C-alpha cells in the first residue's frame, strides 16, 4: 500500500507541473447565451482547446467584477450573489440525463460520455440502473442536507456527473478523504467505512464541485446551508469533509480543458451560471 501511495503522489506531482498553466486560462462569456436547455452540443477536442485558450480578463470585467479583489467571507458572499442571480436556467431531475450527455461528452467520441470515477468512455444510451450502466452521481451527496432531487441543489449539474452504477453505489454518501482499499471496479479510487478517495485525475474536479455547492447554497430559497467541514461521517447534516483534503486536491489537480469546457457548456446552454473555482482556483484559499 505504501508503494502504491508513493507512485500515485508522484503522478500527482507530474500532473501539477503539466497543469500549472491551465489555472490561468478560461473562456469569455458569450453575449448570446440562451435561457433554456438546447440540443446536444457536439464537443470536439478542438472546441475544448479553443475554450481553454482565452484570458480570464474578460470574466473579471463582467461576470466576476463584483468579486475581484475581495477575500474571505466578503468574497464568498459576493460569489454567492453572482452565481445564484445568474442561474436563470434550472433543470428537472429528468432533464439532467440529457444535460449530462452534453456536458460530459467524450471529446474523442460524440456518442459517449466520460464516467467520473472510472474514467471510462461509455455510450450515452447505456444509462439506467443496471450495474454496468451509468447514472447521475450527486458529488455533494443529496443525503447531506436531505435536499433530494427536486429542482435546486438536487438537479444542479455543476455537481452532477455520469458515474458507473455500481461504483456510484460504492461511493454512496461517503465524505471525501484520503485512504482506504482500492475499488476493484475502478482502479485508482479508494474507499473505507466513512470516506471515498477519487482517482487522481478528478480529485480537483470533485473539490471544486463541493466548494461550488457551498457557495451557491447558503440557506436561502428553502434549501439547506451547505458547508464543508474537516471531518468525515457527517451523515445527514448539510456538511461534507474533509475540507483540508479537498483544498489539497484542488491544488494538486488544477482545472483542465475538459473541466473548463464543461463549465462553459453549463453556462452557455443550461444554468447560465459558472463554477468560480474553475475560473479562479486561487479563490479556494482566499475563502477557506
ABEGO torsion letter per residue (X at the ends): XAAAAAAAAAAAAAAAAAAAAAAABBBBBBAABBABBBBBBBBBAAAAAAAAABBAAAAAABAAAAABGBBEAAAAAAAAAAAAAABABBBBAAAAAAAAAAAABBAABAABBBBAAAGBBBBAAABEABAABBBBBBABBAABGGAEABBEAAABAAABBBBBAAAAAAAEABBBBBEEBBBAABBGBBBBAABBBBBAAAAAAAAAAAAAAAAABAGBGGBBBBBBBABBGAEABABBOBAAAAAAAAAABBBBAAAAAAAAAAAAABAGBBBAAAABAAAAAAAX
